[in-house]
């Protein structure tokens, strides 16, 4: 078993997967680890719908058809204004890393569009884990925070078992499609999904490691002796 440091420092977002199926028992094991994530007042608002096979293919097809037809997105969380300033710079930086790894030139509109569509297809992963929370908590930001915590735990637990993931809100941009084919009840709010599977080692984008802000930039320490 890897140490916690090995998992956290070694994990990457995986966007290319083999076709090898993921056993249900392994996903259950991963979720059992993930739900040890901290939760405000132990509320545990999260739920998981794990989708594979034909239902997942129907979600891919529905997402793709609706996006190509220009159907407006219908994600069930607030997006806010587009990123600007340093947040936009970081977004552009990782996009440049990914396009560079894949050899996609800036002027290659066809391949850039194909890359975007991969996200709507949940990167062709064999498994999609749709993370939802109880609708009675809609508007409660703590519930969303808790879902973020459990999703982080999920991708790290998967990595510790040899599986790759990417947290993929593009995959739920057409939430009615996901809700229909995954059978998600109306009492749930769709927060995000996680594409999961065995990493395709030869897929160039899988080697991309995003830059992280150093501690000196991200953290302030108050009341410590210098």
Secondary structure, 3 states (H helix, E strand, C coil): CCCHHHHHHHCCECCCECCCCCCHHHHHHHHHHHCCCCCHHHCCCEEEEEEEHHHHHHHHHHHHHHHHCCCCCCCCCCCCCCCCHHHHHHHHHHHHHHHHHHCCCCCCHHHHHHHHHHHHCHHHCCEEEEEEEEHHHCCCHHHHHHHHHHHHHHHHHHHHCCEEEEECHHHHCCHHHHHHHHCCCCCEEEEEEEEEEEECCCCHHHHCCCCCCCHHHHCCCCCCCC
